Amino acid sequence: MFVALTKTNERISLVHSSNVVRDNPPYYCPVCQQEVVMKKGTKRRWHFAHRQSYECSVASAEPETEEHLAGKAELYKWLCSNGISPTIELFLPAIQRRADLFFTYRNQKYAIEFQCASISEKEALERTKDYLSEYIIPLWIFSSQRIRSLQPEPSRFSIHSFEWIGLRERHHDHQRALTYFSPSSSTFYFLFPQAVLTSTTTFADLYSLAAVNTGLSLIIRLPATINGSRDWRKSWLYKKKQWRYKRNDWRNHKDKYYARRLFASLRSDIPYFPGEAGWPVNGMEYVETSTHLWQSVFLLQLLTTIPLYHSFSWRTVVEAFSPIMSSQFTTRSLPLITNPLENSILGYLELLQKMKILHQTTTGWIRTEQIYLPRSLDEGFEMDKKRYRSIF
């Protein structure tokens, strides 16, 4: 850590490399008040550390690496260059959290969490909720070392469960992104998911901006982007083929078991899902359950009960599907996203309109086509290819 207290309770910081600390030891941790040692190495940045025999409940929550120290220092300098007066390593007693960087921008308080190491999803969610409880918006900025492109497809990325907690959205179009930073090159990276393939894999567009060209508003609101390559579309069609032809292991999976019971009531099975199900939609990050399952249930249990050309409201289907989504499917915690459930359903309604299954009117939505279950796997995949051409 960069900050410590002197014996006169003065706050001193080592974040400035040119800073000369005139106060002599001892130094104390601002959180636990225990004595800390100044580390003055030649290979690592000067910093304070607790003695090995003592563990601070907040300051030692994770080992502090050189990358973490460098990231905090570079982000501190970047904030200052944007006319902000940040506080580094501010301890917030009300929530027992220490923000890597804390600042106020346009009357809103923000806390930057520069995260290098893996932590549990529970820990990331608790930190986020704690900040929000104090009306502080947390900005999760992950180390660029955590960007994991899965070759040979450069647009396929692996995202750990806790990283999804930091997902934020661009409010004018609801596009969502994760933010990363490289202290060595002083570069920001923005990963915009386009199609979530599995619980840990997504197709996404990756953009980079040098910190010197990145204003604070771009981090808070997310930058404008041009759509990247859509080479992943054929991979998505291949995934649909796998859902149909590969062995359907539904045991010990609550969502698959629920869907299978629904298909059984229709004298069918999961691999024979409708061709209109199993497609990427806006807002799909919220649902961890495979798209062919939750979209099939939406179609067969809800949408087909509404008569053809009978008007219904978006709010009606949200209220009807919400209990099913929360009780039978696996969803992600997205605390920084507004109305994630509603947006995922709206995204699917918009896709169904593109497939001409639905039509939006001034008073709501109407269903204009029947939903059919294929009688064979080959017929099902032919339906997939037909819908693929109409969607993409």
LOTI-5640 format. One record per residue (C-alpha): y, z, x; residue in one letter; residue number from 1. Coordinates in Angstrom, 3 decimals, always signed. Each point is the difference from the previous one (the first is absolute). Layout:
residues N
> Y|Z|X|A|NUM
...
END
This chain:
residues 392
> +0.000|+0.000|+0.000|M|1
> +3.578|-0.642|+1.102|F|2
> +1.716|+3.024|-1.549|V|3
> -0.082|+3.691|+0.877|A|4
> +2.170|+3.090|-0.389|L|5
> +1.587|+1.953|+2.825|T|6
> -0.001|+3.778|+0.210|K|7
> +3.422|-0.098|-1.689|T|8
> -1.536|-2.022|-2.877|N|9
> +1.787|-3.211|+1.029|E|10
> -1.810|-3.229|-0.915|R|11
> -0.533|-2.267|+3.017|I|12
> -1.531|-3.468|+0.103|S|13
> -1.618|-2.119|+2.696|L|14
> +0.150|-3.218|-2.006|V|15
> +2.788|-1.362|+2.219|H|16
> -1.483|-0.882|+3.368|S|17
> +3.380|+0.574|+1.627|S|18
> +0.367|+3.413|-1.595|N|19
> +0.108|+2.844|+2.509|V|20
> -1.261|+3.303|-1.359|V|21
> +2.165|+2.694|+1.514|R|22
> -1.642|+2.921|-1.770|D|23
> -2.712|+1.763|+1.941|N|24
> -3.349|+1.083|-1.478|P|25
> -1.322|+1.457|-2.171|P|26
> -0.041|-2.598|-2.788|Y|27
> -1.369|+0.569|-3.493|Y|28
> -1.564|-2.119|-2.719|C|29
> +2.423|-0.389|-2.949|P|30
> -2.937|+0.304|-2.404|V|31
> -2.200|+2.869|+1.164|C|32
> +2.485|+1.645|+2.411|Q|33
> -2.650|+0.153|+2.731|Q|34
> +0.901|-0.822|+3.584|E|35
> -0.412|-3.635|+1.066|V|36
> -0.058|-1.661|+3.404|V|37
> +2.194|-2.868|+1.150|M|38
> -2.132|-2.850|+1.336|K|39
> +1.954|-1.984|+2.619|K|40
> -2.381|-2.734|+1.076|G|41
> +0.720|-3.334|+1.658|T|42
> -2.432|-2.047|-2.122|K|43
> +0.692|+1.546|-3.402|R|44
> +3.255|+0.797|-1.724|R|45
> +1.324|+3.493|+0.432|W|46
> -1.062|+2.123|-2.934|H|47
> -0.867|+3.518|-1.080|F|48
> -3.541|+1.161|-0.642|A|49
> -1.656|+3.174|-1.219|H|50
> -2.108|+1.918|+2.446|R|51
> -3.662|-0.945|-0.197|Q|52
> -0.940|+3.449|-1.243|S|53
> +2.139|-0.377|-3.139|Y|54
> -0.063|-2.444|-2.884|E|55
> +3.030|-0.474|-2.224|C|56
> -1.030|-0.727|-3.588|S|57
> +2.636|-2.738|-0.368|V|58
> +0.940|-1.231|+3.452|A|59
> -3.615|-0.342|+1.139|S|60
> -1.319|-1.634|-3.135|A|61
> -1.000|-2.910|+2.242|E|62
> +0.094|-0.554|+3.782|P|63
> +3.259|-1.631|+0.997|E|64
> -0.551|-3.109|+2.070|T|65
> +2.429|-1.873|+2.204|E|66
> +0.084|-2.735|-2.636|E|67
> +1.065|+2.487|-2.668|H|68
> +2.730|+1.418|+2.231|L|69
> +1.197|-3.504|+0.880|A|70
> -0.040|-1.060|-3.647|G|71
> +2.138|+2.924|-1.093|K|72
> +2.455|-0.608|+2.841|A|73
> +0.318|-3.734|-0.701|E|74
> +0.371|+0.511|-3.748|L|75
> +2.619|+2.674|+0.675|Y|76
> +1.999|-2.456|+2.136|K|77
> -0.432|-2.713|-2.626|W|78
> +1.348|+2.256|-2.761|L|79
> +2.981|+0.936|+2.149|C|80
> +0.708|-3.689|+0.646|S|81
> +0.145|-0.445|-3.789|N|82
> +2.743|+2.591|-0.337|G|83
> -2.345|+2.780|-1.126|I|84
> +0.050|+3.546|+1.384|S|85
> -3.695|+0.937|-0.176|P|86
> -1.558|+3.349|+0.741|T|87
> -3.154|-0.184|+2.053|I|88
> -2.917|+2.318|-0.818|E|89
> +1.768|+1.824|-2.809|L|90
> -2.078|+2.839|-1.428|F|91
> +0.256|+0.408|-3.779|L|92
> -0.983|+3.600|-0.838|P|93
> -0.266|-0.598|-3.762|A|94
> -2.956|-2.339|+0.484|I|95
> -1.144|+1.089|+3.466|Q|96
> +0.335|-3.528|+1.345|R|97
> +1.620|-1.350|+3.131|R|98
> +1.426|-3.497|-0.396|A|99
> -0.143|-2.199|+3.070|D|100
> +3.452|-1.253|-0.954|L|101
> +2.242|+1.110|-2.851|F|102
> +3.179|-1.686|-1.214|F|103
> +2.186|-0.659|-3.035|T|104
> +0.917|-3.516|-1.090|Y|105
> +2.192|-0.721|-3.010|R|106
> -0.437|+3.560|-1.300|N|107
> -3.798|-0.230|+0.174|Q|108
> -2.044|+2.102|+2.412|K|109
> -2.764|-1.676|+2.009|Y|110
> -2.735|+1.193|+2.335|A|111
> -1.682|-2.363|+2.444|I|112
> -3.634|+0.708|+0.790|E|113
> -1.004|-1.997|+3.074|F|114
> -3.780|+0.116|-0.213|Q|115
> -2.183|-0.991|+2.932|C|116
> -3.232|+1.929|-0.539|A|117
> -2.362|-0.211|-2.946|S|118
> +0.351|+2.780|-2.556|I|119
> -1.716|+0.643|-3.300|S|120
> +1.221|-1.627|-3.182|E|121
> +0.409|+3.500|-1.421|K|122
> +2.314|+1.059|+2.827|E|123
> +2.146|-3.142|-0.314|A|124
> +0.265|+0.458|-3.767|L|125
> +0.899|+3.688|+0.290|E|126
> +2.726|-0.745|+2.536|R|127
> +1.433|-2.689|-2.247|T|128
> -0.039|+2.190|-3.097|K|129
> +1.592|+2.875|+1.914|D|130
> +2.912|-2.190|+1.063|Y|131
> +0.423|-1.425|-3.487|L|132
> +0.052|+3.525|-1.453|S|133
> +3.176|+0.581|+2.032|E|134
> +1.477|-3.366|-1.090|Y|135
> -0.613|-1.419|+3.471|I|136
> -1.400|-3.537|+0.223|I|137
> -2.613|-0.235|+2.752|P|138
> -0.073|-3.208|+2.024|L|139
> -3.442|-0.364|+1.524|W|140
> +0.269|-2.134|+3.128|I|141
> -3.340|-0.516|+1.683|F|142
> -0.615|-0.833|+3.632|S|143
> -0.404|-3.739|+0.538|S|144
> -3.267|+0.886|+1.744|Q|145
> -1.338|+0.622|-3.506|R|146
> +0.396|-3.672|-1.013|I|147
> -3.598|-1.207|-0.046|R|148
> -0.458|-3.727|-0.571|S|149
> -3.614|-0.926|-0.692|L|150
> -0.842|-3.200|+1.842|Q|151
> -0.785|-2.825|-0.441|P|152
> +2.321|+0.194|-3.039|E|153
> +3.463|+0.990|+1.284|P|154
> +1.196|+0.830|-3.520|S|155
> -2.789|+2.539|-0.621|R|156
> +0.918|+3.587|+0.870|F|157
> -1.694|+3.374|-0.044|S|158
> +2.036|+2.806|-1.565|I|159
> -1.117|+3.629|+0.126|H|160
> +0.127|+1.987|-3.224|S|161
> +2.826|+2.312|+1.123|F|162
> +2.224|-2.949|+0.936|E|163
> +0.162|-1.132|-3.631|W|164
> +1.980|+3.198|-0.710|I|165
> +2.920|-1.582|+1.874|G|166
> +0.042|-3.166|-2.113|L|167
> +3.486|-0.750|-1.345|R|168
> +1.392|-2.761|-2.201|E|169
> +2.878|-2.416|-0.033|R|170
> +1.549|+0.806|-3.352|H|171
> +1.360|-3.430|-0.935|H|172
> -3.448|-1.655|+0.066|D|173
> -2.451|+2.929|+0.378|H|174
> -1.461|-1.411|+3.231|Q|175
> -1.492|+2.841|+2.021|R|176
> -0.276|+0.676|+3.701|A|177
> -1.066|+2.405|+2.713|L|178
> +2.386|+0.545|+2.922|T|179
> -0.982|+0.221|+3.670|Y|180
> +1.920|+0.476|+3.247|F|181
> -0.640|-0.690|+3.678|S|182
> +2.012|+2.317|+2.262|P|183
> -0.882|-2.047|+3.099|S|184
> +1.559|-3.202|-1.381|S|185
> +2.330|+1.711|-2.500|S|186
> -1.285|-2.237|-2.788|T|187
> -0.610|+0.650|-3.697|F|188
> -2.927|-1.586|-1.828|Y|189
> -0.425|-0.415|-3.752|F|190
> -3.427|-0.591|-1.512|L|191
> +0.169|-1.421|-3.541|F|192
> -3.431|+0.125|-1.736|P|193
> -0.775|-3.166|-1.955|Q|194
> -3.575|+0.548|-1.158|A|195
> -1.987|+3.232|+0.401|V|196
> -3.564|-1.048|+0.784|L|197
> -1.818|+3.335|+0.416|T|198
> +0.912|+3.686|+0.197|S|199
> +0.979|-0.456|+3.676|T|200
> +0.736|-3.729|+0.342|T|201
> +2.896|-2.080|-1.248|T|202
> +1.459|-3.434|+0.514|F|203
> +3.639|+0.442|+0.947|A|204
> +3.096|-1.598|+1.513|D|205
> +1.321|+1.615|+3.183|L|206
> +3.658|-0.283|+1.028|Y|207
> +1.843|+1.391|+3.019|S|208
> +3.638|+0.839|+0.662|L|209
> +1.565|+1.244|+3.219|A|210
> +1.594|+3.389|-0.583|A|211
> +3.314|-1.312|+1.298|V|212
> -0.002|-2.502|-2.886|N|213
> -1.226|+2.461|-2.627|T|214
> +2.508|+1.889|-2.082|G|215
> -0.930|+3.250|-1.683|L|216
> +0.202|-1.602|-3.443|S|217
> -2.821|-2.392|+0.984|L|218
> -2.288|+2.942|+0.690|I|219
> +0.924|+1.807|-3.200|I|220
> -0.008|-3.030|-2.327|R|221
> -2.415|-2.235|+2.001|L|222
> +1.096|-3.395|+1.342|P|223
> +0.014|-3.292|-1.874|A|224
> -2.975|-2.151|+0.990|T|225
> -1.364|-3.524|-0.269|I|226
> -3.582|-0.244|-1.239|N|227
> -2.493|-0.335|+2.805|G|228
> -3.137|-2.098|+0.217|S|229
> -2.436|+0.141|-2.897|R|230
> -3.046|-0.938|+2.080|D|231
> -1.756|+3.074|-1.382|W|232
> -0.444|-1.597|-3.439|R|233
> -3.296|-1.661|+0.911|K|234
> -1.233|+3.332|+1.357|S|235
> +0.777|+1.539|-3.383|W|236
> -2.077|-2.636|-1.765|L|237
> -2.839|+0.760|+2.419|Y|238
> +0.340|+3.690|-0.902|K|239
> -0.414|-0.886|-3.672|K|240
> -3.164|-1.874|+0.923|K|241
> -1.301|+3.132|+1.732|Q|242
> +0.746|+2.113|-3.067|W|243
> -2.135|-2.357|-2.049|R|244
> -2.932|-0.782|+2.277|Y|245
> -0.429|+3.064|+2.198|K|246
> -2.104|+2.950|-1.086|R|247
> +1.815|+2.096|-2.575|N|248
> -0.338|+3.618|+1.144|D|249
> +1.459|+1.983|-2.895|W|250
> -1.759|+3.335|+0.510|R|251
> +2.126|+2.934|+1.191|N|252
> +3.188|-1.968|-0.669|H|253
> +1.885|+1.315|-3.011|K|254
> +2.074|-3.139|-0.514|D|255
> -2.954|-2.387|+0.315|K|256
> -2.135|+2.180|-2.260|Y|257
> +2.703|-0.013|-2.681|Y|258
> +0.443|-3.763|+0.239|A|259
> -3.754|-0.594|-0.087|R|260
> -0.351|+1.992|-3.222|R|261
> +2.714|-2.160|-1.553|L|262
> -1.719|-3.209|+1.095|F|263
> -3.348|+1.322|-1.252|A|264
> +1.514|+0.555|-3.448|S|265
> +0.812|-3.719|+0.050|L|266
> -3.522|-0.874|+1.216|R|267
> +1.312|-1.019|+3.388|S|268
> +0.461|+1.457|+3.491|D|269
> +2.780|+0.391|+2.564|I|270
> -0.707|-3.235|+1.975|P|271
> +0.685|-1.927|-3.218|Y|272
> +3.592|+1.229|-0.209|F|273
> +2.608|-2.306|-1.586|P|274
> +1.565|-2.666|+2.176|G|275
> +3.395|+1.470|-0.912|E|276
> -0.826|+3.274|+1.791|A|277
> +0.025|+0.773|+3.705|G|278
> +3.329|-1.450|+1.112|W|279
> +2.873|+1.358|+2.108|P|280
> +3.008|+1.099|-2.057|V|281
> +3.354|+1.619|+0.635|N|282
> -0.392|+3.767|+0.165|G|283
> -3.720|-0.102|+0.801|M|284
> +0.429|+2.440|+2.916|E|285
> -0.172|+2.843|-2.523|Y|286
> -3.628|-0.684|-0.973|V|287
> -2.614|+0.583|+2.684|E|288
> -2.850|-1.076|-2.299|T|289
> -0.913|-3.681|+0.477|S|290
> +2.105|-2.357|-2.075|T|291
> -2.983|-1.687|-1.661|H|292
> -1.000|+3.386|-1.470|L|293
> +3.258|+1.375|-1.358|W|294
> +1.239|-3.381|-1.189|Q|295
> -3.325|-0.665|-1.768|S|296
> +0.249|+3.322|-1.812|V|297
> +3.600|-0.774|-0.943|F|298
> -1.073|-3.333|-1.475|L|299
> -3.226|+1.045|-1.725|L|300
> +0.823|+3.501|-1.208|Q|301
> +3.651|-0.459|-0.867|L|302
> +1.337|-3.539|-0.164|L|303
> -2.857|-1.533|-2.000|T|304
> +0.488|+2.622|-2.721|T|305
> +3.434|-1.486|-0.722|I|306
> -0.311|-2.984|-2.383|P|307
> +1.078|-3.434|+1.167|L|308
> +3.711|-0.689|-0.536|Y|309
> +0.597|+3.631|-0.957|H|310
> +3.065|+1.384|+1.755|S|311
> -0.300|+3.136|+2.121|F|312
> +2.359|+1.837|+2.318|S|313
> -0.383|+0.684|+3.685|W|314
> +0.442|+3.711|-0.724|R|315
> -2.923|-0.072|-2.456|T|316
> -2.483|-1.284|+2.584|V|317
> +1.345|+2.385|+2.647|V|318
> -0.568|+2.986|-2.291|E|319
> -3.473|-1.250|-0.937|A|320
> -1.145|-0.833|+3.532|F|321
> +1.558|+2.942|+1.853|S|322
> -2.725|+2.552|-0.973|P|323
> -2.720|-2.438|+1.094|I|324
> +1.738|-0.689|+3.289|M|325
> +0.490|+3.677|+0.818|S|326
> -3.460|+1.185|-1.042|S|327
> -2.325|-2.861|+0.975|Q|328
> +1.614|-1.824|+2.905|F|329
> +1.162|+0.977|+3.467|T|330
> +3.739|-0.242|+0.526|T|331
> +2.298|+0.636|+2.944|R|332
> +2.777|+2.547|+0.178|S|333
> +3.220|-1.971|+0.458|L|334
> +2.693|+2.690|-0.284|P|335
> +2.829|-2.297|+1.148|L|336
> -0.772|-2.730|-2.548|I|337
> +1.523|+0.039|-3.491|T|338
> -2.508|-0.290|-2.876|N|339
> -2.932|-1.353|+2.054|P|340
> -2.444|-0.077|-2.943|L|341
> +2.393|-1.833|-2.290|E|342
> +0.852|-2.531|+2.698|N|343
> -3.650|-0.789|+0.743|S|344
> -0.681|-0.682|-3.694|I|345
> +3.168|-2.072|-0.337|L|346
> -1.049|-1.986|+3.064|G|347
> -3.315|-0.813|-1.664|Y|348
> +1.645|-0.980|-3.291|L|349
> +2.233|-2.403|+1.910|E|350
> -3.028|-1.525|+1.714|L|351
> -1.791|-0.423|-3.338|L|352
> +3.074|-1.809|-1.262|Q|353
> -0.214|-2.322|+3.012|K|354
> -3.621|-0.700|-0.980|M|355
> +1.198|-0.668|-3.573|K|356
> -2.096|+2.848|-1.397|I|357
> +3.165|+1.804|-1.097|L|358
> +3.453|-1.080|-1.027|H|359
> +3.079|+2.190|+0.182|Q|360
> +2.430|-0.139|-2.900|T|361
> +3.293|+1.711|-0.741|T|362
> -1.885|+2.732|-1.883|T|363
> -2.993|+0.519|+2.285|G|364
> -3.196|-1.776|+1.018|W|365
> -2.582|-2.059|-1.889|I|366
> -3.503|-1.045|+1.028|R|367
> -0.503|-3.736|-0.352|T|368
> -3.541|-0.462|+1.380|E|369
> -3.386|+1.664|-0.319|Q|370
> -1.652|+1.798|+2.914|I|371
> -3.499|-1.246|+0.804|Y|372
> -2.773|+1.475|+2.128|L|373
> -1.910|-2.558|+2.083|P|374
> -3.675|-0.492|-0.833|R|375
> -0.984|-0.530|+3.634|S|376
> +1.353|+0.878|+3.436|L|377
> +0.607|-3.653|+0.772|D|378
> +1.986|-0.407|-3.204|E|379
> +1.972|+3.112|+0.902|G|380
> +0.925|-1.355|+3.411|F|381
> +1.019|-3.323|-1.538|E|382
> +2.317|+1.993|-2.282|M|383
> +1.380|+1.727|+3.103|D|384
> +0.742|-3.320|+1.689|K|385
> +1.723|-1.284|-3.124|K|386
> +2.214|+3.092|-0.214|R|387
> +0.614|-0.166|+3.747|Y|388
> +1.531|-3.460|-0.399|R|389
> +2.207|+1.136|-2.883|S|390
> +1.218|+3.124|+1.817|I|391
> +0.548|-1.317|+3.505|F|392
END
